[in-house]
Amino acid sequence: MGNREMEELIPLVNRLQDAFSALGQSCLLELPQIAVVGGQSAGKSSVLENFVGRDFLPRGSGIVTRRPLVLQLVTSKTEYAEFLHCKGRKFTDFDEVRQEIEAETDRVTGMNKGISSIPINLRVYSPHVLNLTLIDLPGITKVPVGDQPQDIEYQIREMIMQFITRENCLILAVTPANTDLANSDALKLAKEVDPQGLRTIGVITKLDLMDEGTDARDVLENKLLPLRRGYIGVVNRSQKDIDGKKDIKAALLAERKFFLSHPGYRHIADRMGTPHLQKVLNQQLTNHIRDTLPSFRSKLQGQLLSIEHEVEAYKNFKPEDPTRKTKALLQMVQQFSVDFEKRIEGSGDQVDTLELSGGAKINLIFHERFPFEIVKMEFNEKELRREISYAIKNIHGIRTGLFTPDMAFEAIVKKQIVKLKGPSLKSVDLVMQELINTVKKCTKKLANFPRLCEETERIVANHIREREGKTKDQVLLLIDIQLSYINTNHEDFIGFANAQQRSSQVHKKSAVGNQGTNLPPSRQIVIRKGWLTINNIGIMKGGSKEYWFVLTAESLSWYKDDEEKEKKYMLPLDNLKVRDVEKSFMSSKHIFALFNTEQRNVYKDYRFLELACDSQEDVDSWKASLLRAGVYPDKSLGNNKADNDESGQAENFSMDPQLERQVETIRNLVDSYMSITNKCIRDLIPKTIMHLMINNVKDFINSELLAQLYSSEDQNTLMEESAEQAQHRDEMLRMYQALKEALVIIGDINSATVSTPAPPPVDDSWLQHSRRSPPPSPTNQRRPTLNAPPTRPTSGRGPAPAIPSPGPQSGAPPVPFRPGPLPPFPSNSDAFGAPPQVPSRPTRAPPSVPRSADGPP
C-alpha cells in the first residue's frame, strides 16, 4: 500500500471516527499502537520522530528517554501539541515541546539519569496524521549510572512489557548496525510477546556508522538471523546534523541518496529507508482496519436494525401538522388499552420473568391468598367448644335440657360466617392495589407526554377506587345473604343423625392410624408438590439438602427427586402444626417448621422438621397448602390465654357427659355447614371482584377514558411533549444518520484498500539460542577478500530480480523464501549457515562467478 492510498484511507477513517464523536460515542474501530523498543542510544526516538515528521524529542548520548512517552496523534485542521499535565496550554513551537518533555522528565526522575514508569502523555494535533498512538520507551540498559537503581535492567524490561504485551501493539525492534544483532535485547523481548512474529518489524539503524568495508546486507535481505516480517534499514540524523538544525525533509533525501549510492544496498534501496518503514506500517494499519471491518459492520448493522422501527415513527414527525396531536392521543390511549388488556388476560410478548404481576398476581390472590386467609381464621378448638357449651347453657336457662337446641347451632354458625368478612374485604383491597400497579406500569409508555400520563393514571385510578367501594358493598351483601338464612336442608349438610354418629366415632381415627394406600380416594388427593430444603437435619449431616415433597390430605412425603421413585420418608399429618422460624444470619433461605402438639418427635430423633424455601412468598404458599391439609399455624399464645380463661371460669359450670355429647354434635354440625359456606364464598368472591372491578375497569378504559381525557384538559396541554423526548428523538435521528454514513464509509474503505497476507514463518530459533551460541555479528561478515570463498551471486552488476525478495515489504503478495536459480551458499561449512528454507543439497561449488572484492562500481 503506497502513501497515496494511505492518504485516501486517513480521511475515511477520520470521517468514521468523527461520525461517532459527534454523538458523544467512541468509535469501535480502534487503531493499533506502535511501540519503539531497543537498546540505549539505538536511535529509537529518531525513528519515531521521522515517522511523525516533526523534530520535538530530546536527543543526546547515554539514556535520554527516561520515562515512557505516550504520543497520541489526532487529525485536526491546525497543528499544535498539548500535554496532559499542562491542561489548557497549547504548544505551537515544537522546540518548546522538547523542553517541556525534558523538564517534566527531570521533575519526576531528577537530574541524574533516574528513570520512572510514569508516562508522559502528549497529544499532537495535525492535518497530516492519522488518529494513532505511538510510544517512545526508555532504552534497554544493564549497568546503573547516576541515580538509577541497581535493578535498572529489570525495571526497564517490565516497563517495556507493559506496552508490547498488548495484542493491539506493533513492535519496532530497533538495533544499531554496528552492534551484534544476535544479542539484540529488543528482538528477544519481541519474541517473548510475539512468538509468531506477526507484530514485529526489525529496524536497523546507524548503517552509515559501520566500519569501513563492512555492511549489513545479509541482515537486510533477511538471510542472516531472519524475521518473519524482515528488516528495514534507516539512516537517522547525526548529532552534528541535529545541532546544525538539519530538517527532517533534508535528512530523508540524504538517507535516500545513501542507499542508492552504497554498493551493498543499491539493489534493495526501494525496500529501505524511513519512507518504506512508513509504507510498511501503513500496510499493517490497513490490514488491521480491514480485519476489524467485518465484525464492526455487523455491530453497526445490529444497532441500525434495533433503532430502525423507532426512527421510522420519528421520520414522519411534523410539528406543524395540526392533526398530529389528535392522532398521537388516539394512538396512546389505544396502546394503553391494549397493554392493560394484555397484562390482565396474559400475553406471550413482553413477559415479565422477574416477578408475578397483573393477571397472574390476581390469580394468586384468588386461588392461594384468599383461601389461605379463610383457613387462617380457623377457630380454636377449645374456645369453640366452650362457646358452644355457653350457648347451650344459656338457651336452656334455668332448666336442664334434654335435647340439643337448634338455636345454639345457628348462633355459632352465624358467628363463624361473620368472620368471613375480613378475608373477603382484604381480597378486594389486594386486587385493587394490583390493578393500580398495573395501570402505573402501562402508563410508562406515555412518559413522553407527562400531562397525558398523569391524567390517564389519575382518571383510571379514581375509577378503580370507585369500583372498589361498590365491590366491597356487594361482598358484604353476599356475607349478609349467607347470614340471612341457615339452610340445613342443603344436600351436603350431614344432618343431626349423622352428626351424632360422627361424634361417637371421633376417637377411632387415632386407633386406626395412617394406612397409606388404604385411605379413601378423597384423602389421597395431592394438594401440592415442590422442592424444599430440610434445614436442621442437613446441619447434623454436614449441610442442608433439597428433596422433592408431596403433600396429601393425610401425609407429607419426600423423595430423592421429582421422578418420585425413591421415597425417603412419609410423615403423617396427625397432631402436626406449623410455625415460623427466624431467618438465620448466614442463610438466605426462609424457614418454617413442623412440630407435634403432643411433644413427640416429628422425624426420628428430631422434635422439629425445619423446611426452607427461597422466598417468603414460597413459605406463605406452602403454609396455605398445609392449612388445606389440616395443619394449622401454632397459636400457643392464644391457647394459653384460652386455658387461663377456662381455668378461671371452670367453676361456673361443669361438662357433664350429656352436655359433652351435645357440644360434640353441634361441633360436627357447625363444621359441616361452614365447609359448605366456605366453598360457596371461595367461589363467589373472585367472581364478584372479576365482574364488578376488573371487567368494569377494562370496559371503562375502552369506552370512556378518551372522552374523560378530552373533558379534563385542553388537548394541546395534554399532548405537550417532554424536553427529554424531544432530545431523545433528535439523538435517535442523528445516530441513525451516523450509522448509515458509517456503513457507507466502510464500503469506501473496502474499495480503497488492499489487504496483504502475512509472510510465511521463518526459522527464528536463533532468538532462543543466541545467548548460548550467538551467530557472528554482521559487522565481521562483509570484509572484502580476494581469496574469500564466493558467498552469493553477483548483485551489483547482475540483474536485480535475481536477488530473493525479503517478502512482506514489497507491494505484491509475498514470494516464498527459497533460493533462485543459483544456490547462494557454496557449502554447508559456510560460516553463515544455509537458511532453513533451502533444501539439503550435495556439497559442491555453485557454477556462479564469485563476487569481486571491490564490489560493483
N, C-alpha and C positions, 0 to 999 in steps of 0.2 A: 504493500500500500504506500503510495507516494504522498509527499507533503500536500499536493493539490487535493488528493482525496481526503486527507485529514482535515484540510481547510474546509471541505464540504461537510465533513462529519461534525466539526466543532459547533457550527451554528445549529445543526439539527439536534444534537444532544442538549445544547443550552436552551433551545426552544422547548424541548421536552421537560427540562427541569423548571423553566420559567412558567410553563403551564400549570405546574403543581405549586410552585411557590406563590403564585397569585392567589391560590386558595388557602394558603397557610399550611400546606401539606408538604412533606418531604417526598421527593421522587424515589420510587423503589429501585431505580436504576443506579446502583452505587458503583462508581468507578474505582479501579484498583489504586492502591498506594504504591509508591516507588521508593524503596529504601536503598541507600548507597552504603555498602559495607566494605571495609578494607582496613589495612594497617595504617599506622601513623604516618602522615605525610605521603600517602599514596596518591593524592590528587582527587580525593572524593569530592571535596567542596567545589573544585574546579569543574568536575564533570557535571555536578548538579547545576552550577552557575551557567555553564554553557547551554544546558538544556532549557533553563528558564529564559536565557537571553539577556540577563542583567548582571552587572558587576556589583554585588552587595554583600558577599560573605567575607568574614575575616580570613586573612592569609598569614603565612609565616612558617618558620621552621618549628619542629617539635610538635607537641599536642596543642592545636589551635581550637578545634571544636571540642569543648569540654562539657557541653550539655546538648541533648538531642534538640534539633531544630525541626519542628513540625511546620512545614510550609504549605499553606492552602492557597491554591491559585483559583481565582474567581473571575469569570468573564464580566467585564464592565466597560462602559464607554470611555471612562477616564482611567489613567494609570496612577496608582498610589498604593501605599502599604499601611497596614495597621498592626499593632501588637496587642495581644490580649491583656498584657499588664499595663498598657497605656491606652485605655479605652477613650474614644473620642478624639484622639490625636491622629491626624493623617500625615504620613511622610511622603512627600513628593520627590525629595532628594535621596537617592539610594545610597549615597555616602553616609548620610545621617542614619540610614537603616543599619549599615555596618557598624557604626559607632554605638548604636543602641544595643545591638547584639553583644558587642564586646562589654559594654557597661553592665548589661543585665547578667551576663555570664560571671563577671567579677563580683557582682553584688551577692550572688549565691555561693560561688565556689572560692572566692578570694582571689588574690593577685598572684598566687604562687603555684600555678598549674593544677589546682584542685579540680575535681570533677563532681558532677551531680546528675542524677537520673531525672530531675525535674525538667520537663521540656520547656523550651521557648516556643510559643505559638505565634507565628507570623502569617498574616494574610495579605496576599498581593493581588490587587485588582488591576486587570489589564484587558484591552480588547484583543490581545494576541495569544491568549492562553485558553486551555480547556479547564473546566472545573475538575481539579485534580489535587491530590495530596502527595507531596514529596517530603522525604525525611532524611536529613543530614545527621549522621551518627558519629560519635567520637571514634577515633582510630584505635585499633586493637594494639595494645602495648603490654609489655611483660614486666618491665623494671620501673618501680615507682620513682618519681622525681618530685622535688619540692614538697608540697603539702599533700601529695597523693597517698592514699592508704596502701598498706602492704599487699592487700588482695586486689590491687588495681585491675589485674587481668580478669579475675572472676567478676568484678563489678561491671566492667565494660561488656563482658560477654553476656551477662544477664540482661543488661540494658539493651543490647542489640537483639537478643532473643525475644524480648517483649514485643518487638515490632515485626520481625521476619517470620515468626511462627504463624501469623495470620494468613489464611488461605487467599486473602484478597491483596496480598503484598507481592509485588515484583521485586526481585533481588538483583541489584547490580553489584557483582563481586569484583571489586577494583583491586588490581595487583600491578605494581610497577614492573616494567620490563627489565629493569636492571637488578631484580632480585630473583631468588629461586622460586619458580611457580609451584613446584611440588610441595613447598612448605607454606603455601598461602592459607592463612587462617580464615580469610573471607570465604574461600571456596569450601573449606571444611565445615564452617558454620552453615553455609547454604546447603551442603549435602545433608546435614543433620535434619533440617526442617523441610527440605525439598528433595527427598531421595530419588524421585522420578526425573528431576531436572527440568520440570516444565515451567518453573518460575524463575530460574536462574540464568542470567546472561553474564558471561565473563567480559570484563573490561580491562584491557592492557594499556597502562599509561606510561609516560616518560620514555616512549620509543626513541625520541631524539637524544636521550641521555645515555644510551647504551655504549659500551666500549667500542672503539673503532674496529671495524672488521667483523662485528657480530650483528645479528638481527634475530627477530622473534618470528620468523616466517613459519616455522613448523607449528608454533603455537597458534598463530592467527589462522593457519589453514586447518586447524583442529585435528592435526595429525599427532602431535605430541600432547599428551595429557588431555584427551578430548573431553568436551562437554556436549550435552545434548543440543543446546542452542548455540554452541560455539563461542568464539571470542570476537570482540571488536576492539581494534586499536584506536586510540585517540592521542592527540598531542595537545597538551594544555599550554597556557601561557606560563613562561618562566617568571621568577620573582622580579627579574630585570624588566620584563615586559609589563608586569603589573605596576612596578614603580614608575615606569615610563608612560603610564596611562594608555597602554595599547588597548584599544577597544576590542570587543568580542568578535565583531564582524571581520576586522583585520586578522585576528587570531585564527578564525575559521578559514580564511583564504590561505594563510601561511600553513595551516595544517593540511589543506588540500594539496598545496604545492609540495610539501614534504613527501606525501605518499606517492605522488606522481613521479617525483624525481628520484626516489630511493630505488636502487636496483632490486632489492629484495621484496618490495611491496607494490611496485607499479602495476603488476598483473592483478592485484586484488585491491587496488585503490578504490574501486567503486563500492567495496564492501567494508571500507574503513572510514574512520573519522566521526566527528560529532554529528553531522547531518545524518549519516547512516544509522548511528545509535538512536537518534530521534525517530528515524523511519521504523526501526525495529520495535521500539517502544510503542509507537503509534499503532503498529500492526497488532501488538499484544492487546492494546486497549480496544482495538476494533474487534479482535477475536472475543474478548471478554464481553463487549457490548452485544455482539451477535449471539453469543451463548446465553446471555441473560434475556434476550428479547422474547423467546417463546413463552417462558413462564410469566414474564412481565406482561405480555399481551393477554395471556389467559386471565391474569388478575384484573387487568383493565376491563376486559370484556365481561367478567363476572360483576364488577362494580357497575358497569353500564346497564346490564340487564336488571340488576337489583333496584335501580332508581328509574328505569325507563317508564314503568307504569305510572309512577307518581309524577314524573316530568310531563307525561302526555297530558295530564289534567292541568298542569301549570301552563303548558303551551297555549291553551285556549283561554287563558285568563285575560279578561278585558275589563279593566277598572271602569271604563267609561260606559259600559253596557248597562242600561237601566234595569234590564231583566235579570242581571247576574245575581243579585242578592235574593230575588224571589226563587230562582232556580236552586241556588245553594241552600236556602231554607227548606225547601221541599225535599231536597236530597238528604239533608242532615236529619230531618225528622223521620223520613222513611228508613234511613240507615239505623237510627236509634231504635225504631220499632222492630226491625229485623234482628238486631243484636239482642234486644231484650227477649224476643221470642226464642232465639237460639239458646240463650243462657238458661232459660226456664225449661224448654222442651228437650234440650240436648242437641248437639250438632257435632259432626266429625271434624269441622275446621276450627282452628284456634282453640284447641283443647288445653285446658289448664292441667298440667301434670304435677303441680306442687301441692295443691290443696283442693278440697271439695268446695264447690261454690254453686250458686244459682239453684237449678232444679235438683241437682244431686244432693245439695245440703238440705233442701226442703224435704226430699225423700227420706233422708236420715232422721230428720225431726219427726216425720210422720210414723216411721216404722221402727225406730230404735229409741229415740229420745222420749217421745210421748209415752210409749208402753213402759219404758224404764221409770218415768215419773209416776205412772199409775201403780206399778208394782212396789216402788219405793215407799209409797204411803201406806203399805200394808200395816194393819193394826197389830199391836202387841197382844199376844195370846192371853196372857194373864189379865191384862187390862180389859180385853173384850169380854172374857168370862165374868169378870167382876161386874161390868156394866150390864150384862145380861141378867145376872143374879139380882142386881139392884132393880132392874126393870120389872122382873117377875115379882119380887117382893112388894114393890110399890103398887103394882097393878092389883095384887091380892089384898093389899092394905092390911086391915086388922084380922082378916080371915086367913085361914090356911087353905090354899088352893089345891084342888085335886087334879086339875088338868093344866096342861101347858097353855098359857094365854097367847092368842094370836097377836094381841096388841104389842107384846114385848118384841116379837119378831119384826113387826112393822116399824117400831120405834128405832130399833137397832139398824135395820136396813136403811131407813131414811138418813140416819146419821152418817152411815158409810157412803151413801150416794152424794151427800153434800160435799164430802171430801174430794170428789172428782172435779169440782170447780177449779181448784188450784192448778193441777196439771193441764187441764183443758185451756185455761186462760194463758198459762205460760207458753203453750204451744203457739197460740195466736201471736204472742209477743215475739217469739223466736222467728216465726215466718215473716212477720212484719219487718224485723230487723234485716233479715236476709234479702227481702225484696228491695229495701232501701240501699243495701250494699250493692246489689245487682244494678240498680239504677246508676249509682256512682261510677261503677266500672264501665257501664255503657256510655256515660256522658264524657268519658275521657277522649273519645273521638271527636267531641265537639269543642275541645280545648282551643282550637284555632279561633273560635268566636266566644270570648269569655262571657259576654252577656247572655248569649243563647244557651250556653252550658249552664250558667247559674239559674236562669229562668226555667229551663227544662227540668232541672233537678228539683227546684222548689215546687213547681206545679205537680209533678208526679209524686213527690214525697208527701205533699199535702193530701193528695187523693188517697194515697196508701194509708195514711193515718185516719182519714175519714172512714175508709172501709174497715179499718181495724176496729173502730168503735161499733160499727154495725155487726161485724162478725162476732165480737165479744157478746153483744146482746143476744145474737142467735145461739151462741154456745150456752149461755146461761139459760136461755129458753129451753134448750134440749135437756139440760140437767133438771130444770123445773118440771118438764114433762115427765121425766123418769120419776120424780118425787110425787107427782100428782096421782099416780095410780100404781099400786104394787100388784102386778099381775101374777098371782100364784097359780094360775091355770096355764102358764107357759109350758110348752111341750118339753123343754129341757129342765124344768124345775123338778126336783126329786120328790117333793111332797112330804107330808107328815109321816106317813108309814115308812118310807124309805129312809127318812132322817133318823127315826128311832132304831131301825135295823142297823144303819151305819154306826150309830153310837155304841151299839153292843159289840161291834167288831173293831172298834178303834184301836184296841191293844193287840190285835192279831198280826199287824203288819211287821212289827219288830221280831215276832216269833218266827214268821215265815222266812224273813231275810231276803237278800237280793239274789235271785236265781239266774240273773243274766238273761239268757235267751228264753227262759220260761215266762218272762214278763208279757203282759198283754201288749198287742201291737201299739197301742196309744202311748205306752210308756217307753217304747224303743225308738221313737221318732228322734232323729238327730236334730238338736237345737242349733248347734254351732260347731264348726271345725276351724282350726287355725294353728299357727306356730306360737308357742310360748316357751319362755326360758324358766327352768326350775332353778331358782336362785340359791336357796340355802343348802340344798342337797349338793349342788355343784361345788360350793365352797369347801365342804368336807372332803370332796374328792379332787380338789385342786383346781376347780374352775367351773363356772356355771355352764349348763348345757341346754341346747334347744331341742324340743320334741314336738311332735305333731299331736295335738289334743283333739278329742272328740267328746262333745257334751251331749248327753241324752237327758231325759226326764228323771232317770234313776241313778246315773253314774257319770263319772268323768274319767275317761281312759286316755292314755298317751302311748304313742308309738314311736318307733325309731325315725320314721319318715312318713311322708304323705301317701305312700303306697299302702299303708295300714296292714302290712304283712307281719311285722314283728311287734307284738304288743308288749309294752314294758310293765304296765300296771293298770288295774281298773279300780277306781276309788268310788264306793257307794256314797250317795249324797245325804244319807240319813244323818240327822243331827249336825249337819255342817252349816257354818256361817262364814261370811266373808267380811274382811275389814281391811282398811288401808294400811300401808307400811310406809314410813317416812323414807324418802329418796336418799340413797347413800351419797356421800360427798364425792366419792371416787367413781360413781357409776352414773351413766346417762340414762339408765333404764327406769321405768316407772313400775312400782311393785304393789301387788295386793296379796293377801294371804287367806288361806282357808284353814279353819280350825274346828274342832269338835266341841259342842256346847257341854258335853258330859266329861270334859277334861281328859279324854282319851287321845292316844296317839293317832294322828291322821294317816301317817305313812311310815311304816316300820317304827323306828325309834324317834320320829320327829313329831312334835306337838303341832307344828305349823307347816304348811306347804306354801312356800313363797313363790309366786309366779310373776314374771317380769315381762313387760311389753315395751315397745319402742316409744310410744307416746301416751299421754294421758287420755287421749280420745280412744285408743285401743282398750285401755283399762276400763273406761266407762262402758264401752260396748260389751266387753266380757262380763262385767258386773250385771249389766242388763240381761244378758243371756242366762247367767246363773240365777237371777231373780225369777226368770220364766221357769227354771227348773226347780224352784222352791228353795234356793239357797239365798237367804236374806242377809242384809247388812247387819253387822253387830250393833245392837242398841243396848249395850251393857249399862250405860248411864241411865237410860230411860227405864230399864228393867230394875235397877237398884232403887230408883225413885218409886217405881210402882210397888216394889216389895215393901219399902218403908211405909207407903200409904196403906198398903194392905195390912201390914202388921199393926199399924196404928188404929185401923178400923175393924180389925178381926173380931173385936169384942161386940160389935154392933149386930152381927148375925153369924149364923153357923151354917155350913154347907152340908145339910143332911142328904142322905142318898137320893131321896125323891127330887130335891132341888137340883142335885148334881145331874140327874138324868134329864131333867127339863132344860138345864143350861146346855148340855151336850146336844140335845135335839135342836134347840133354837140355833146353836152354833152351826150345825150342819145345814140348817135351812138358810141361814144368812150366807154361808159360804157358797151354796148353790145359786142363790139369787144374785149375789154380787158377781159371780162368774158370768151370768147372763148379761147383767148390766154393763160390766166392763167390756165384754165383747161388742156390745152394741155401741158404746161410747167410742171405743177404739176404731170402729168402722165409720161412725157418723162425723166425728170431729174433723178428720182430714178432708172428708167430702165437703163439709160446710166451709172450711177455710179455702179449699180449692175453688168452690163456686163463688163465694162472696168476696174473696180477696184477689186471688191470683188471676182467675179468668176475667174478673171485672177490670183489674188493672190493665191487662193486655188489651181488652176492648177499648178502654179509655185512651190508651196510647194510640191505637189505630184510628180511632174515630174523632176524638175530641182534643187531643193535645195540640194539634196545629191551630185550631180555632182559638184555643186559650192563649197560645203564644201571640197570635195576631192581636188579640184584645188586651194583652198585658202591657205591651210596649210598642214603640214605633219600630217598623221593620229595619230602617237604616241603623238604629241603635243596636238592635239585636244582632245584626249581621256585620257589625263593625269588627274588622279583622285585628287580631293582636299584633303588636310590633314584632314579637318573636316569629309569628307565622310569616309575615312579610319578609323578614330577614331569611328565614329558612327557605322560602320559595326562591328568593334571589340566589342563595347559595347553591341550591339544587340545580338551578338553570346554569349557573356558572360552572359547576362541577360537570354537568352533562356536556357542555361545550368543550371543557378542558379534556375530558376523557375521549371525546370524538377526535379532537385535534391531536391528542397523544397517539391514538391508533393510526392516524394518517401519517404522523411523523415516523412512527415505527416502520410503516411501509416504505417511506422515503429512505430511511437508514438501510433497510434491507436491499433496496435497489441501488444505493450509492456506495455500498461497501462490499468487499470480498473477503471471506474468511480463509485463512491458510491453515492446513492441518499441521499438527505438531510434528517436528522432525522425529525420525526413528531413534530409539535408545542407542546409546554408545556404551562402551565398556569404561566406566569411570571408577573402577575398583582401585585405581591408583590413589584416589582420595582417602580410601580407608587404610591403605598400607603405606602411605607416604612417610609416616613417622618412622617405620622400621627400615624401609629400603627406598628412600626417595630417588626418583629418576634424576638424571643430570639436569642442571639448570640450563635454560635456553641461552644464557649468556656465554656458555662454553661450547655451543654447538655450531656456531657459524664462523669459526676461524678458518679462513681460506687456506688451502694447502694443495700444492700441485700433486703431491703423492697420495693425497687422501682418496679413499675409495669412493666411487660415484655413489651419491645418495638419492638422486632424483633426476627425472628428465630435465632437459633444458627448458627453462621457463622464460628467461629474459628475451631470447631471440625466437624461441618457438611460439607457436600459436597459443594464445591464452586459453582456448577451450579445452586444451589437453590437460589442464590442471583440474583435479577434482574439486567440485564446489563444496564449501563448508555446509551448505544446506539451508538453514532457515532464513539466512539473511537475503537470499535472492527473492525477487518478486514472484518467480514461477514456483510451482509445487516442488517440495524438496526432492533432490536426487538421492537415491540410496548411496550410502557411503561405501564405495568399493573402488578398487584401482582401475585406472584407464587401460589402454591397450598395452602399455609397458609397465611392468611391475616397478614400483618406486623404490624398492629396497633390494639390494643385491644379495643379501644372505640373512640367515637367521641370527647371525652373530653381530649384526649391526647394533650399535650402542643404543639406538632409539627403540628398537623392537618394532615388529610389524603391528599395525593397528588391528584390533580384534576382528574387523570385518573381512580382512584379507584371508582367503582360504590358504591352507598349507600347500606349499609347492616344493619341489626339489630345490636344493641349494645350488644355484648357478648364477653366473653373472648375466644380467639382462643385456639384450642387444641394443643398448642405448649408449649415446655419446655422453661421457662424463661432463659435468658442468665445469666450466673453466674457473680457474682460481680467481680471476679478476672480475668475474660476473659479467653480465651483459653491459654493453656500453650505455 
